Amino acid sequence: MFARWKKLERDIYNQRKERFDITQIPDVYDSCKYDLLHNAHLNLEGLDELFKVAQALADGVIPNEYGINPIQKLKIGSKIARRLFGKFFD
C-alpha cells in the first residue's frame, strides 16, 4: 500500500516542470476507493476527503480519456486495442 501511494505521489507531480499530471487522477481515485473498501480498519486520516476531491476531478478527467463523442471514442478505442493485440503477436 505504501509503495502504491509513493508511486502515485511521484507520478502525479513533475517537480522539474512544476506541473501536475492530470492523467494520474483516475489512479488516485481508484486507490482511494480501494483503500476505503479494503483497508477501512486502518482508519486512514483524510482519505475520505481525498476520495471526494479525487472523485470530483475524475468525473471531469475520465470521460476525456476515452473520448467525448463517438468518433473520439472509436479512435481512442482502436489505438488501445491495436496496442493490446500487438502484445499478443509479439
MMTF fields as JSON, N, C-alpha, C and O atoms, coordinates in Angstrom:
{
  "mmtfVersion": "1.0.0",
  "mmtfProducer": "UNKNOWN",
  "numBonds": 359,
  "numAtoms": 360,
  "numGroups": 90,
  "numChains": 1,
  "numModels": 1,
  "chainsPerModel": [1],
  "groupsPerChain": [90],
  "chainIdList": ["A"],
  "bondAtomList": [4, 2, 8, 6, 12, 10, 16, 14, 20, 18, 24, 22, 28, 26, 32, 30, 36, 34, 40, 38, 44, 42, 48, 46, 52, 50, 56, 54, 60, 58, 64, 62, 68, 66, 72, 70, 76, 74, 80, 78, 84, 82, 88, 86, 92, 90, 96, 94, 100, 98, 104, 102, 108, 106, 112, 110, 116, 114, 120, 118, 124, 122, 128, 126, 132, 130, 136, 134, 140, 138, 144, 142, 148, 146, 152, 150, 156, 154, 160, 158, 164, 162, 168, 166, 172, 170, 176, 174, 180, 178, 184, 182, 188, 186, 192, 190, 196, 194, 200, 198, 204, 202, 208, 206, 212, 210, 216, 214, 220, 218, 224, 222, 228, 226, 232, 230, 236, 234, 240, 238, 244, 242, 248, 246, 252, 250, 256, 254, 260, 258, 264, 262, 268, 266, 272, 270, 276, 274, 280, 278, 284, 282, 288, 286, 292, 290, 296, 294, 300, 298, 304, 302, 308, 306, 312, 310, 316, 314, 320, 318, 324, 322, 328, 326, 332, 330, 336, 334, 340, 338, 344, 342, 348, 346, 352, 350, 356, 354],
  "bondOrderList": [1, 1, 1, 1, 1, 1, 1, 1, 1, 1, 1, 1, 1, 1, 1, 1, 1, 1, 1, 1, 1, 1, 1, 1, 1, 1, 1, 1, 1, 1, 1, 1, 1, 1, 1, 1, 1, 1, 1, 1, 1, 1, 1, 1, 1, 1, 1, 1, 1, 1, 1, 1, 1, 1, 1, 1, 1, 1, 1, 1, 1, 1, 1, 1, 1, 1, 1, 1, 1, 1, 1, 1, 1, 1, 1, 1, 1, 1, 1, 1, 1, 1, 1, 1, 1, 1, 1, 1, 1],
  "groupList": [{"groupName": "MET", "atomNameList": ["N", "CA", "C", "O"], "elementList": ["N", "C", "C", "O"], "formalChargeList": [0, 0, 0, 0], "bondAtomList": [1, 0, 2, 1, 3, 2], "bondOrderList": [1, 1, 2], "singleLetterCode": "M", "chemCompType": "L-PEPTIDE LINKING"}, {"groupName": "PHE", "atomNameList": ["N", "CA", "C", "O"], "elementList": ["N", "C", "C", "O"], "formalChargeList": [0, 0, 0, 0], "bondAtomList": [1, 0, 2, 1, 3, 2], "bondOrderList": [1, 1, 2], "singleLetterCode": "F", "chemCompType": "L-PEPTIDE LINKING"}, {"groupName": "ALA", "atomNameList": ["N", "CA", "C", "O"], "elementList": ["N", "C", "C", "O"], "formalChargeList": [0, 0, 0, 0], "bondAtomList": [1, 0, 2, 1, 3, 2], "bondOrderList": [1, 1, 2], "singleLetterCode": "A", "chemCompType": "L-PEPTIDE LINKING"}, {"groupName": "ARG", "atomNameList": ["N", "CA", "C", "O"], "elementList": ["N", "C", "C", "O"], "formalChargeList": [0, 0, 0, 0], "bondAtomList": [1, 0, 2, 1, 3, 2], "bondOrderList": [1, 1, 2], "singleLetterCode": "R", "chemCompType": "L-PEPTIDE LINKING"}, {"groupName": "TRP", "atomNameList": ["N", "CA", "C", "O"], "elementList": ["N", "C", "C", "O"], "formalChargeList": [0, 0, 0, 0], "bondAtomList": [1, 0, 2, 1, 3, 2], "bondOrderList": [1, 1, 2], "singleLetterCode": "W", "chemCompType": "L-PEPTIDE LINKING"}, {"groupName": "LYS", "atomNameList": ["N", "CA", "C", "O"], "elementList": ["N", "C", "C", "O"], "formalChargeList": [0, 0, 0, 0], "bondAtomList": [1, 0, 2, 1, 3, 2], "bondOrderList": [1, 1, 2], "singleLetterCode": "K", "chemCompType": "L-PEPTIDE LINKING"}, {"groupName": "LEU", "atomNameList": ["N", "CA", "C", "O"], "elementList": ["N", "C", "C", "O"], "formalChargeList": [0, 0, 0, 0], "bondAtomList": [1, 0, 2, 1, 3, 2], "bondOrderList": [1, 1, 2], "singleLetterCode": "L", "chemCompType": "L-PEPTIDE LINKING"}, {"groupName": "GLU", "atomNameList": ["N", "CA", "C", "O"], "elementList": ["N", "C", "C", "O"], "formalChargeList": [0, 0, 0, 0], "bondAtomList": [1, 0, 2, 1, 3, 2], "bondOrderList": [1, 1, 2], "singleLetterCode": "E", "chemCompType": "L-PEPTIDE LINKING"}, {"groupName": "ASP", "atomNameList": ["N", "CA", "C", "O"], "elementList": ["N", "C", "C", "O"], "formalChargeList": [0, 0, 0, 0], "bondAtomList": [1, 0, 2, 1, 3, 2], "bondOrderList": [1, 1, 2], "singleLetterCode": "D", "chemCompType": "L-PEPTIDE LINKING"}, {"groupName": "ILE", "atomNameList": ["N", "CA", "C", "O"], "elementList": ["N", "C", "C", "O"], "formalChargeList": [0, 0, 0, 0], "bondAtomList": [1, 0, 2, 1, 3, 2], "bondOrderList": [1, 1, 2], "singleLetterCode": "I", "chemCompType": "L-PEPTIDE LINKING"}, {"groupName": "TYR", "atomNameList": ["N", "CA", "C", "O"], "elementList": ["N", "C", "C", "O"], "formalChargeList": [0, 0, 0, 0], "bondAtomList": [1, 0, 2, 1, 3, 2], "bondOrderList": [1, 1, 2], "singleLetterCode": "Y", "chemCompType": "L-PEPTIDE LINKING"}, {"groupName": "ASN", "atomNameList": ["N", "CA", "C", "O"], "elementList": ["N", "C", "C", "O"], "formalChargeList": [0, 0, 0, 0], "bondAtomList": [1, 0, 2, 1, 3, 2], "bondOrderList": [1, 1, 2], "singleLetterCode": "N", "chemCompType": "L-PEPTIDE LINKING"}, {"groupName": "GLN", "atomNameList": ["N", "CA", "C", "O"], "elementList": ["N", "C", "C", "O"], "formalChargeList": [0, 0, 0, 0], "bondAtomList": [1, 0, 2, 1, 3, 2], "bondOrderList": [1, 1, 2], "singleLetterCode": "Q", "chemCompType": "L-PEPTIDE LINKING"}, {"groupName": "THR", "atomNameList": ["N", "CA", "C", "O"], "elementList": ["N", "C", "C", "O"], "formalChargeList": [0, 0, 0, 0], "bondAtomList": [1, 0, 2, 1, 3, 2], "bondOrderList": [1, 1, 2], "singleLetterCode": "T", "chemCompType": "L-PEPTIDE LINKING"}, {"groupName": "PRO", "atomNameList": ["N", "CA", "C", "O"], "elementList": ["N", "C", "C", "O"], "formalChargeList": [0, 0, 0, 0], "bondAtomList": [1, 0, 2, 1, 3, 2], "bondOrderList": [1, 1, 2], "singleLetterCode": "P", "chemCompType": "L-PEPTIDE LINKING"}, {"groupName": "VAL", "atomNameList": ["N", "CA", "C", "O"], "elementList": ["N", "C", "C", "O"], "formalChargeList": [0, 0, 0, 0], "bondAtomList": [1, 0, 2, 1, 3, 2], "bondOrderList": [1, 1, 2], "singleLetterCode": "V", "chemCompType": "L-PEPTIDE LINKING"}, {"groupName": "SER", "atomNameList": ["N", "CA", "C", "O"], "elementList": ["N", "C", "C", "O"], "formalChargeList": [0, 0, 0, 0], "bondAtomList": [1, 0, 2, 1, 3, 2], "bondOrderList": [1, 1, 2], "singleLetterCode": "S", "chemCompType": "L-PEPTIDE LINKING"}, {"groupName": "CYS", "atomNameList": ["N", "CA", "C", "O"], "elementList": ["N", "C", "C", "O"], "formalChargeList": [0, 0, 0, 0], "bondAtomList": [1, 0, 2, 1, 3, 2], "bondOrderList": [1, 1, 2], "singleLetterCode": "C", "chemCompType": "L-PEPTIDE LINKING"}, {"groupName": "HIS", "atomNameList": ["N", "CA", "C", "O"], "elementList": ["N", "C", "C", "O"], "formalChargeList": [0, 0, 0, 0], "bondAtomList": [1, 0, 2, 1, 3, 2], "bondOrderList": [1, 1, 2], "singleLetterCode": "H", "chemCompType": "L-PEPTIDE LINKING"}, {"groupName": "GLY", "atomNameList": ["N", "CA", "C", "O"], "elementList": ["N", "C", "C", "O"], "formalChargeList": [0, 0, 0, 0], "bondAtomList": [1, 0, 2, 1, 3, 2], "bondOrderList": [1, 1, 2], "singleLetterCode": "G", "chemCompType": "PEPTIDE LINKING"}],
  "groupTypeList": [0, 1, 2, 3, 4, 5, 5, 6, 7, 3, 8, 9, 10, 11, 12, 3, 5, 7, 3, 1, 8, 9, 13, 12, 9, 14, 8, 15, 10, 8, 16, 17, 5, 10, 8, 6, 6, 18, 11, 2, 18, 6, 11, 6, 7, 19, 6, 8, 7, 6, 1, 5, 15, 2, 12, 2, 6, 2, 8, 19, 15, 9, 14, 11, 7, 10, 19, 9, 11, 14, 9, 12, 5, 6, 5, 9, 19, 16, 5, 9, 2, 3, 3, 6, 1, 19, 5, 1, 1, 8],
  "groupIdList": [1, 2, 3, 4, 5, 6, 7, 8, 9, 10, 11, 12, 13, 14, 15, 16, 17, 18, 19, 20, 21, 22, 23, 24, 25, 26, 27, 28, 29, 30, 31, 32, 33, 34, 35, 36, 37, 38, 39, 40, 41, 42, 43, 44, 45, 46, 47, 48, 49, 50, 51, 52, 53, 54, 55, 56, 57, 58, 59, 60, 61, 62, 63, 64, 65, 66, 67, 68, 69, 70, 71, 72, 73, 74, 75, 76, 77, 78, 79, 80, 81, 82, 83, 84, 85, 86, 87, 88, 89, 90],
  "secStructList": [7, 2, 2, 2, 2, 2, 2, 2, 2, 2, 2, 2, 3, 3, 6, 6, 6, 6, 3, 3, 7, 4, 4, 4, 2, 2, 2, 2, 2, 2, 2, 2, 2, 2, 2, 2, 2, 2, 1, 4, 4, 4, 7, 7, 6, 6, 2, 2, 2, 2, 2, 2, 2, 2, 2, 2, 2, 2, 2, 2, 2, 2, 2, 2, 2, 1, 7, 1, 1, 2, 2, 2, 2, 2, 2, 2, 2, 2, 2, 2, 2, 2, 2, 2, 2, 2, 2, 2, 7, 7],
  "xCoordList": [0.833, 0.0, 0.886, 0.634, 1.919, 2.828, 3.492, 3.573, 3.966, 4.644, 3.694, 4.094, 2.441, 1.444, 1.223, 1.204, 1.057, 0.831, 2.088, 1.997, 3.25, 4.505, 4.69, 5.109, 4.372, 4.453, 3.484, 3.846, 2.257, 1.281, 1.769, 1.624, 2.344, 2.877, 3.958, 3.994, 4.839, 5.902, 5.35, 5.825, 4.336, 3.823, 2.904, 2.829, 2.213, 1.199, 1.802, 1.184, 2.995, 3.595, 5.012, 5.851, 5.272, 6.59, 7.3, 6.974, 8.269, 8.963, 9.79, 9.885, 10.387, 11.227, 10.407, 10.832, 9.219, 8.355, 7.405, 6.727, 7.368, 6.445, 5.008, 4.29, 4.598, 3.261, 2.676, 3.387, 1.351, 0.624, 0.249, -0.034, 0.248, -0.153, -1.573, -1.783, -2.546, -3.943, -4.357, -5.418, -3.527, -3.862, -3.731, -4.187, -3.116, -2.959, -4.162, -4.258, -5.073, -6.227, -7.079, -7.479, -7.376, -8.145, -7.438, -8.095, -6.105, -5.362, -5.49, -5.599, -5.475, -5.671, -7.077, -7.263, -8.052, -9.44, -9.587, -10.207, -9.016, -9.099, -8.413, -8.928, -7.263, -6.542, -7.314, -7.37, -7.905, -8.733, -9.898, -10.163, -10.581, -11.751, -11.346, -12.024, -10.254, -9.771, -9.466, -9.889, -8.723, -8.333, -9.525, -9.564, -10.484, -11.688, -12.47, -13.064, -12.471, -13.196, -12.414, -12.972, -11.138, -10.367, -9.44, -8.955, -9.19, -8.297, -8.946, -8.262, -10.264, -11.001, -10.554, -10.6, -10.126, -9.691, -8.461, -8.149, -7.768, -6.589, -6.944, -6.094, -8.205, -8.68, -7.734, -7.248, -7.486, -6.559, -7.153, -8.196, -6.48, -6.964, -6.887, -5.848, -7.969, -8.015, -8.366, -8.538, -8.474, -8.745, -10.14, -10.331, -11.113, -12.473, -12.494, -13.129, -11.795, -11.754, -11.01, -11.446, -9.889, -9.135, -9.99, -9.961, -10.749, -11.62, -12.648, -12.884, -13.256, -14.269, -13.668, -14.273, -12.486, -11.814, -11.408, -11.621, -10.822, -10.391, -11.589, -11.499, -12.711, -13.916, -14.423, -14.785, -14.447, -14.901, -13.985, -14.465, -12.686, -11.742, -11.835, -11.782, -11.974, -12.067, -13.311, -13.287, -14.387, -15.606, -15.366, -16.057, -14.399, -14.065, -12.98, -12.983, -12.052, -10.902, -11.223, -10.856, -11.899, -12.113, -12.854, -12.427, -13.94, -14.601, -13.691, -13.818, -12.795, -11.881, -10.828, -10.293, -10.519, -9.54, -10.07, -9.303, -11.357, -11.952, -12.742, -13.389, -12.688, -13.365, -14.732, -15.407, -15.121, -16.392, -17.471, -18.62, -17.11, -18.11, -17.772, -16.673, -18.692, -18.464, -17.212, -16.559, -16.87, -15.682, -14.417, -13.518, -14.344, -13.188, -13.1, -12.011, -14.224, -14.235, -13.733, -12.99, -14.13, -13.685, -12.182, -11.496, -11.663, -10.235, -9.417, -8.437, -9.825, -9.092, -9.186, -8.186, -10.377, -10.567, -9.741, -9.185, -9.656, -8.876, -7.385, -6.668, -6.905, -5.49, -5.162, -4.125, -6.044, -5.833, -5.865, -5.014, -6.85, -6.982, -5.781, -5.309, -5.281, -4.13, -2.908, -2.183, -2.684, -1.561, -1.735, -0.78, -2.947, -3.227, -2.998, -2.327, -3.542, -3.374, -1.895, -1.418, -1.192, 0.235, 1.005, 1.964, 0.599, 1.266, 1.014, 1.861, -0.135, -0.452, 0.437, 0.778, 0.811, 1.52, 3.004, 3.686, 3.51, 4.956, 5.745, 6.971],
  "yCoordList": [-1.184, 0.0, 1.259, 2.213, 1.235, 2.379, 2.619, 3.757, 1.546, 1.664, 2.226, 3.039, 1.788, 2.265, 3.766, 4.496, 4.226, 5.656, 6.47, 7.592, 5.925, 6.635, 6.82, 7.884, 5.775, 5.869, 6.923, 7.709, 6.945, 7.954, 9.358, 10.277, 9.509, 10.823, 11.273, 12.433, 10.337, 10.641, 10.95, 11.86, 10.18, 10.293, 11.487, 12.012, 11.914, 12.95, 14.355, 15.243, 14.557, 15.894, 15.805, 15.078, 16.554, 16.619, 17.839, 18.979, 17.582, 18.695, 19.52, 20.74, 18.845, 19.571, 20.585, 21.724, 20.156, 21.041, 21.853, 22.763, 21.508, 22.149, 22.075, 23.074, 20.846, 20.615, 19.326, 18.37, 19.333, 18.13, 17.356, 17.947, 16.047, 15.171, 14.702, 13.789, 15.33, 15.016, 13.62, 13.135, 12.967, 11.596, 10.632, 9.492, 11.081, 10.237, 10.328, 9.551, 11.262, 11.451, 10.189, 9.842, 9.483, 8.242, 7.207, 6.429, 7.194, 6.264, 6.642, 5.769, 7.933, 8.392, 8.019, 7.514, 8.27, 7.925, 6.426, 6.027, 5.605, 4.151, 3.698, 2.83, 4.278, 3.903, 4.303, 3.547, 5.483, 5.922, 4.969, 4.52, 4.669, 3.791, 2.412, 1.845, 1.882, 0.571, 0.575, -0.32, 1.6, 1.642, 1.893, 1.377, 2.671, 2.873, 1.573, 1.329, 0.744, -0.524, -1.627, -2.356, -1.744, -2.896, -2.609, -3.541, -1.357, -1.019, -0.053, 0.735, -0.121, 0.773, 0.587, 1.525, -0.62, -0.924, -0.113, -0.029, 0.478, 1.292, 2.714, 3.442, 3.112, 4.459, 5.545, 6.377, 5.52, 6.464, 7.868, 8.122, 8.756, 10.122, 10.908, 10.908, 11.57, 12.411, 11.675, 12.305, 10.356, 9.583, 9.864, 9.907, 10.055, 10.382, 11.683, 11.776, 12.668, 13.971, 13.876, 14.447, 13.157, 12.969, 12.237, 12.567, 11.246, 10.499, 11.428, 11.342, 12.307, 13.218, 14.157, 14.401, 14.676, 15.574, 14.802, 15.273, 13.613, 12.802, 12.396, 12.353, 12.099, 11.712, 12.878, 12.69, 14.073, 15.249, 15.526, 15.836, 15.416, 15.632, 14.52, 14.779, 13.289, 12.144, 12.239, 11.813, 12.787, 12.953, 13.832, 13.695, 14.725, 15.567, 14.991, 15.205, 14.26, 13.736, 12.436, 12.278, 11.518, 10.185, 10.21, 9.525, 10.962, 10.968, 11.465, 11.018, 12.365, 12.872, 11.849, 11.914, 10.9, 9.867, 8.937, 8.406, 8.744, 7.784, 8.452, 7.775, 9.759, 10.497, 10.988, 10.365, 12.099, 12.709, 12.347, 12.112, 12.302, 11.961, 10.589, 10.078, 9.996, 8.643, 8.496, 7.453, 9.503, 9.415, 9.363, 8.566, 10.208, 10.185, 8.85, 8.295, 8.335, 7.052, 5.934, 5.059, 5.96, 4.946, 5.041, 4.019, 6.248, 6.434, 5.962, 5.232, 6.382, 6.011, 4.509, 3.866, 3.948, 2.508, 1.686, 0.654, 2.139, 1.387, 1.457, 0.482, 2.585, 2.699, 1.755, 1.09, 1.705, 0.82, -0.633, -1.428, -0.983, -2.364, -2.761, -3.895, -1.854, -2.14, -2.477, -3.429, -1.69, -1.967, -3.309, -4.073, -3.586, -4.848, -6.038, -6.996, -5.989, -7.074, -7.228, -8.339, -6.12, -6.167, -6.98, -7.669, -6.908, -7.673, -9.166, -9.979, -9.532, -10.936, -11.571, -12.75, -10.781, -11.333, -11.021, -11.3, -10.447, -10.161, -11.408, -11.353],
  "zCoordList": [0.0, 0.0, 0.0, -0.736, 0.837, 0.9, -0.45, -0.912, -1.081, -2.375, -3.437, -4.27, -3.4, -4.379, -4.225, -5.216, -2.995, -2.766, -3.049, -3.548, -2.739, -3.012, -4.517, -4.973, -5.284, -6.748, -7.279, -8.155, -6.758, -7.186, -6.871, -7.677, -5.699, -5.315, -6.296, -6.706, -6.666, -7.623, -9.004, -9.684, -9.418, -10.784, -11.009, -12.12, -9.975, -10.183, -10.308, -10.895, -9.763, -9.838, -10.39, -9.859, -11.462, -12.068, -11.487, -11.818, -10.621, -9.956, -10.928, -10.798, -11.904, -12.869, -13.662, -13.86, -14.117, -14.893, -14.018, -14.495, -12.728, -11.781, -12.288, -12.319, -12.691, -13.237, -12.699, -12.387, -12.601, -12.227, -13.485, -14.528, -13.381, -14.478, -14.191, -13.393, -14.846, -14.545, -14.993, -14.603, -15.811, -16.209, -15.032, -15.113, -13.947, -12.758, -11.814, -10.864, -12.063, -11.183, -11.07, -9.959, -12.166, -12.009, -11.133, -10.441, -11.158, -10.313, -8.837, -7.976, -8.551, -7.171, -6.709, -5.602, -7.56, -7.253, -6.982, -5.996, -7.856, -7.683, -6.396, -5.692, -6.089, -4.867, -3.617, -2.647, -3.642, -2.508, -2.303, -1.187, -3.385, -3.314, -2.793, -1.936, -3.304, -2.87, -1.371, -0.639, -0.925, 0.486, 1.406, 2.523, 0.95, 1.756, 1.919, 2.97, 0.884, 0.943, 1.661, 2.482, 1.351, 1.817, 2.993, 3.634, 3.28, 4.389, 5.374, 6.026, 5.476, 6.376, 7.826, 8.622, 8.16, 9.524, 9.942, 11.13, 8.979, 9.289, 9.708, 10.22, 9.493, 9.85, 9.337, 10.102, 8.039, 7.426, 7.439, 6.838, 8.123, 8.298, 6.989, 6.329, 6.614, 5.431, 4.147, 3.104, 4.203, 2.992, 2.439, 1.223, 3.329, 2.879, 2.08, 1.03, 2.593, 1.921, 0.588, -0.411, 0.576, -0.666, -1.693, -2.879, -1.239, -2.146, -2.791, -3.996, -2.013, -2.559, -3.606, -4.65, -3.322, -4.27, -5.52, -6.637, -5.338, -6.478, -7.328, -8.555, -6.675, -7.414, -8.27, -9.431, -7.692, -8.438, -9.636, -10.727, -9.434, -10.531, -11.568, -12.77, -11.102, -12.017, -12.889, -14.044, -12.36, -13.152, -14.377, -15.386, -14.29, -15.429, -16.318, -17.53, -15.719, -16.458, -17.198, -18.363, -16.535, -17.1, -18.434, -19.363, -18.573, -19.888, -21.018, -22.158, -20.712, -21.74, -22.136, -23.243, -21.244, -21.585, -22.662, -23.466, -22.677, -23.603, -24.722, -25.521, -24.777, -25.831, -25.401, -24.582, -25.959, -25.594, -26.606, -26.233, -27.871, -28.89, -29.493, -29.275, -30.237, -30.767, -31.638, -31.594, -32.415, -33.268, -32.414, -32.682, -31.39, -30.497, -29.768, -29.623, -29.312, -28.61, -29.511, -29.066, -30.757, -31.709, -31.958, -31.98, -32.144, -32.37, -31.168, -31.321, -29.979, -28.762, -28.529, -28.209, -28.688, -28.505, -29.469, -29.093, -30.72, -31.711, -31.404, -31.629, -30.898, -30.523, -29.367, -29.37, -28.393, -27.238, -27.681, -27.281, -28.513, -28.994, -29.844, -29.749, -30.668, -31.517, -30.663, -30.955, -29.603, -28.711, -28.006, -27.865, -27.569, -26.884, -27.811, -27.429, -29.01, -29.973, -30.365, -30.595, -30.438, -30.741, -29.72, -30.07, -28.467, -27.414, -27.565, -27.192, -28.104, -28.308, -29.365, -29.274, -30.374, -31.515, -31.533, -32.519, -30.453, -30.372, -30.073, -29.97]
}
